[in-house]
C-alpha cells in the first residue's frame, strides 16, 4: 500500500483517526499524509489578516503534530498538506493527486458529529473519494495486532461483491479472518437464493485466496443494525461495505445503508465505491 491520506481538523476525532492511521500504516508499510482544508467560502476574506492567522495556526498545529508523532511511523514518511475549498472535494483531490491507496477519516458517532467539519463531512468524503475509505470513531482503538477480524456483508445487489478483492488483500496484509454475512432483507425466495449464490461465490474466492473465513445467513429488516450487531458479536475490527447498497422500506425512512453505517457504527467501516474494484496490490 503506497500512501494513506488522513483528514485532519484538529478535533479529538480526527486526531484519533491519525493515531489509527499510523498504527494501520505500520502494518502495511505505507506513508501517511495529513490533510487540512480551509473551508472559508467568503472570497472577500481570502487574503484578510483573520484568514491568514487561521491558516498560520493550522500550520503551527500541523508542525506540533509532526513533532509529537516523530518516530511513531516505523516504515514510511509522515507529512501534511493544507488545501482550500470544500472539505470532501479537497480530501478527495489530494488522495487522487497522491494516488493514495486509502483515506482514513474520523467520525463522532450519532451525536455531536457536526461540531467539527470532519464529522459532518465523513460520508461526503466517502462518496467523493477516488479510493477506499475507512471511517473510525474516536472511541475505537486498533489493537497491537492490527485488524484481525473483518465482517463482509453480502446482499442481493450486483455491486455487493466488488468490495471482496480489496477486503481480501487487506486480510492478507493483516492475516485477518473474514466473516461473510449473507443478509436477507426480504422473504422472497428468489432474492434469498441470489444472496446465497453471491455468498458462495465470495466463499470460493476466499478459499482460493487462502483466507480463513466463516459464513452466516441472517434475516435483516435493517441491514445496518444487523451488520453492526453481528460485528459486535464476533468482535470485529472492521466492516467492509459498498457506498451504494440494498435499500428496504425501513432503510428509506432512516437513510441510505452506507450513510447509516458511517454515522452509526462503533466499529470502523471500510467503504468502497461500486464503480471500480480496487486492489491494494496494484498501488
C-alpha positions as CSV (number, residue, x, y, z in Angstrom):
1,X,0.0,0.0,0.0
2,X,1.5,3.3,-1.1
3,X,0.0,6.1,0.9
4,X,-2.8,6.8,3.4
5,X,-4.5,10.2,3.5
6,X,-5.9,11.3,6.8
7,X,-8.5,14.1,7.1
8,X,-7.5,16.5,9.9
9,X,-9.4,19.3,11.6
10,X,-7.6,19.1,15.0
11,X,-10.7,17.7,16.7
12,X,-10.4,14.7,19.0
13,X,-12.0,12.5,16.4
14,X,-9.6,13.4,13.6
15,X,-6.5,13.2,15.9
16,X,-7.7,9.7,16.9
17,X,-8.1,8.9,13.2
18,X,-4.4,9.9,12.8
19,X,-3.3,7.5,15.5
20,X,-5.4,4.8,13.9
21,X,-3.8,5.6,10.5
22,X,-0.3,5.4,11.9
23,X,-0.9,2.1,13.6
24,X,-2.5,0.8,10.3
25,X,0.4,2.1,8.2
26,X,2.9,0.4,10.4
27,X,1.3,-2.9,9.5
28,X,1.1,-2.2,5.7
29,X,4.3,-0.2,5.5
30,X,2.9,2.9,3.9
31,X,3.3,6.7,4.1
32,X,0.7,8.9,5.9
33,X,-0.3,12.4,4.7
34,X,-2.4,14.6,6.9
35,X,-4.7,17.0,5.0
36,X,-6.3,20.1,6.5
37,X,-8.8,22.1,4.4
38,X,-9.5,25.8,4.8
39,X,-13.3,25.7,4.1
40,X,-13.9,29.5,4.4
41,X,-16.2,30.3,1.4
42,X,-16.3,34.1,1.6
43,X,-13.8,35.2,-1.1
44,X,-13.8,38.8,0.3
45,X,-11.7,37.5,3.2
46,X,-9.4,35.3,1.1
47,X,-6.4,37.4,2.0
48,X,-7.6,39.0,5.2
49,X,-5.5,39.0,8.3
50,X,-8.1,36.8,10.0
51,X,-7.9,34.1,7.4
52,X,-4.1,34.3,7.2
53,X,-3.9,33.9,11.0
54,X,-6.3,30.9,10.8
55,X,-4.0,29.3,8.2
56,X,-0.9,30.1,10.2
57,X,-2.5,28.5,13.3
58,X,-3.2,25.4,11.2
59,X,0.5,25.2,10.2
60,X,1.6,25.6,13.8
61,X,-0.8,22.8,14.8
62,X,0.5,20.5,12.0
63,X,4.1,21.2,13.0
64,X,3.3,20.3,16.6
65,X,1.6,17.1,15.5
66,X,4.6,16.2,13.3
67,X,6.9,16.8,16.3
68,X,4.8,14.8,18.7
69,X,4.4,11.8,16.3
70,X,8.0,11.7,15.3
71,X,9.2,8.2,15.3
72,X,5.8,6.6,15.6
73,X,5.5,5.8,11.9
74,X,8.0,2.9,11.5
75,X,8.2,2.2,7.8
76,X,7.0,5.4,6.0
77,X,7.0,9.2,5.9
78,X,4.6,11.4,7.8
79,X,3.7,14.6,6.0
80,X,0.9,17.2,5.7
81,X,-0.8,19.4,3.2
82,X,-3.1,22.4,3.5
83,X,-5.8,23.0,0.9
84,X,-8.6,25.4,0.4
85,X,-12.1,24.7,-0.8
86,X,-14.9,22.2,0.1
87,X,-13.6,19.7,2.6
88,X,-14.8,16.5,1.0
89,X,-13.7,17.6,-2.5
90,X,-10.2,18.7,-1.4
91,X,-9.6,15.5,0.6
92,X,-10.6,13.5,-2.5
93,X,-8.5,15.7,-4.8
94,X,-5.4,15.2,-2.6
95,X,-5.9,11.5,-2.5
96,X,-6.2,11.5,-6.3
97,X,-3.1,13.6,-6.7
98,X,-1.1,11.3,-4.4
99,X,-2.6,8.2,-5.9
100,X,-3.4,7.2,-2.4
101,X,-4.4,3.7,-1.6
102,X,-6.7,4.7,1.3
103,X,-8.3,7.6,3.1
104,X,-9.0,7.5,6.9
105,X,-11.4,9.9,8.5
106,X,-12.7,10.3,12.0
107,X,-16.4,10.3,12.9
108,X,-18.1,11.4,16.1
109,X,-20.9,8.9,16.2
110,X,-24.6,9.6,16.3
111,X,-24.5,12.7,18.5
112,X,-22.2,15.7,18.2
113,X,-20.6,14.8,14.9
114,X,-21.4,18.2,13.3
115,X,-19.3,20.1,15.8
116,X,-16.3,19.8,13.5
117,X,-16.1,19.6,9.8
118,X,-14.7,16.0,9.6
119,X,-17.6,14.6,11.5
120,X,-20.2,16.4,9.4
121,X,-18.3,15.6,6.1
122,X,-17.4,12.0,6.8
123,X,-20.0,10.5,4.5
124,X,-19.3,13.1,1.8
125,X,-15.7,12.2,1.9
126,X,-16.7,8.5,1.4
127,X,-18.9,9.4,-1.5
128,X,-16.3,11.6,-3.3
129,X,-13.2,9.5,-2.6
130,X,-11.2,8.1,-5.5
131,X,-10.1,5.2,-3.3
132,X,-11.5,3.1,-0.4
133,X,-12.2,5.0,2.9
134,X,-12.1,3.8,6.5
135,X,-14.1,5.9,8.9
136,X,-13.3,5.4,12.5
137,X,-15.0,6.5,15.7
138,X,-13.0,8.4,18.3
139,X,-13.5,5.7,20.9
140,X,-12.3,2.7,18.8
141,X,-8.7,1.7,19.3
142,X,-6.8,-0.6,16.9
143,X,-5.1,-3.4,18.8
144,X,-1.3,-4.2,18.6
145,X,-2.0,-6.9,16.1
146,X,-4.0,-4.6,13.9
147,X,-7.1,-5.8,12.1
148,X,-7.8,-9.4,12.9
149,X,-11.5,-9.8,12.1
150,X,-13.5,-8.3,9.2
151,X,-17.2,-8.6,8.6
152,X,-18.2,-8.7,5.0
153,X,-22.0,-8.2,4.5
154,X,-23.4,-9.6,1.2
155,X,-26.8,-8.5,-0.1
156,X,-28.7,-9.0,-3.3
157,X,-27.2,-6.1,-5.3
158,X,-24.9,-6.7,-8.2
159,X,-22.2,-4.5,-6.7
160,X,-22.0,-6.2,-3.4
161,X,-19.2,-8.4,-4.5
162,X,-17.0,-5.6,-5.7
163,X,-15.6,-5.0,-2.2
164,X,-14.3,-8.5,-2.0
165,X,-10.9,-8.2,-3.8
166,X,-9.7,-5.2,-1.7
167,X,-11.0,-6.7,1.5
168,X,-9.2,-10.0,0.8
169,X,-5.9,-8.1,0.1
170,X,-6.4,-6.3,3.3
171,X,-7.0,-9.5,5.2
172,X,-3.8,-10.9,3.7
173,X,-1.8,-8.0,4.9
174,X,-3.1,-8.3,8.5
175,X,-3.6,-12.1,8.5
176,X,-7.2,-11.4,9.4
177,X,-10.3,-13.6,9.4
178,X,-13.3,-12.7,7.3
179,X,-16.9,-13.2,8.4
180,X,-19.1,-13.5,5.3
181,X,-22.6,-12.3,6.4
182,X,-25.4,-13.1,3.9
183,X,-28.2,-10.7,4.5
184,X,-31.9,-11.4,3.6
185,X,-33.8,-8.1,3.5
186,X,-36.9,-9.8,2.0
187,X,-38.8,-13.0,2.4
188,X,-38.9,-13.5,-1.4
189,X,-37.1,-16.8,-2.0
190,X,-35.7,-15.9,-5.4
191,X,-33.9,-12.9,-3.9
192,X,-32.6,-15.0,-1.0
193,X,-31.3,-17.6,-3.4
194,X,-29.4,-14.8,-5.2
195,X,-27.8,-13.7,-1.9
196,X,-26.9,-17.3,-1.2
197,X,-25.3,-17.6,-4.7
198,X,-23.3,-14.5,-4.2
199,X,-22.1,-15.7,-0.8
200,X,-21.0,-19.0,-2.2
201,X,-19.0,-17.2,-4.9
202,X,-17.4,-15.0,-2.3
203,X,-16.6,-18.1,-0.1
204,X,-14.9,-19.8,-3.1
205,X,-12.9,-16.6,-3.8
206,X,-11.6,-16.6,-0.2
207,X,-10.9,-20.3,-0.2
208,X,-8.8,-19.9,-3.4
209,X,-7.0,-16.9,-1.8
210,X,-6.2,-18.9,1.3
211,X,-8.2,-16.6,3.7
212,X,-9.6,-18.1,6.9
213,X,-13.3,-17.3,6.8
214,X,-16.7,-18.0,8.2
215,X,-20.2,-17.7,6.7
216,X,-23.6,-17.0,8.3
217,X,-27.0,-16.0,7.0
218,X,-29.4,-13.7,8.7
219,X,-32.8,-12.1,8.1
220,X,-32.4,-8.3,8.2
221,X,-35.2,-5.7,8.5
222,X,-32.5,-3.1,8.7
223,X,-29.2,-4.4,7.3
224,X,-27.2,-1.6,9.1
225,X,-28.3,-2.7,12.5
226,X,-27.9,-6.4,11.8
227,X,-24.4,-5.9,10.4
228,X,-23.3,-3.8,13.5
229,X,-24.8,-6.3,15.9
230,X,-23.0,-9.2,14.1
231,X,-19.7,-7.2,14.1
232,X,-20.0,-6.8,17.9
233,X,-20.9,-10.5,18.3
234,X,-17.7,-11.6,16.5
235,X,-15.6,-8.8,18.0
236,X,-14.8,-7.4,14.5
237,X,-12.2,-4.8,13.9
238,X,-13.7,-3.7,10.5
239,X,-16.9,-3.8,8.5
240,X,-16.5,-3.7,4.7
241,X,-19.3,-2.2,2.7
242,X,-20.1,-0.6,-0.7
243,X,-21.1,3.0,-0.7
244,X,-24.4,2.1,-2.6
245,X,-26.2,-0.8,-1.0
246,X,-29.5,-2.5,-1.0
247,X,-32.4,-0.4,0.3
248,X,-35.5,-1.6,2.1
249,X,-38.6,0.3,3.1
250,X,-37.2,0.9,6.6
251,X,-33.9,2.0,5.3
252,X,-35.5,4.6,3.1
253,X,-37.0,6.2,6.2
254,X,-33.8,6.0,8.1
255,X,-31.4,7.0,5.4
256,X,-29.1,5.0,3.0
257,X,-27.5,1.9,4.4
258,X,-23.9,3.1,3.8
259,X,-24.6,6.5,5.3
260,X,-26.1,4.9,8.4
261,X,-23.1,2.6,8.7
262,X,-20.6,5.5,8.5
263,X,-22.5,7.6,11.0
264,X,-23.6,4.9,13.5
265,X,-21.2,2.1,13.5
266,X,-18.9,1.8,16.6
267,X,-16.7,-0.5,14.5
268,X,-14.6,1.1,11.8
269,X,-16.2,1.0,8.4
270,X,-14.3,0.3,5.1
271,X,-16.4,1.9,2.3
272,X,-15.7,1.1,-1.4
273,X,-17.2,2.8,-4.4
274,X,-19.1,0.5,-6.7
275,X,-17.6,2.0,-9.9
276,X,-14.3,0.3,-9.6
277,X,-12.8,-2.8,-8.0
278,X,-9.8,-1.5,-6.0
279,X,-6.8,-3.6,-5.5
280,X,-4.0,-2.9,-3.0
281,X,-1.6,-4.9,-5.0
282,X,-1.8,-2.6,-8.0
283,X,-0.8,0.5,-6.0
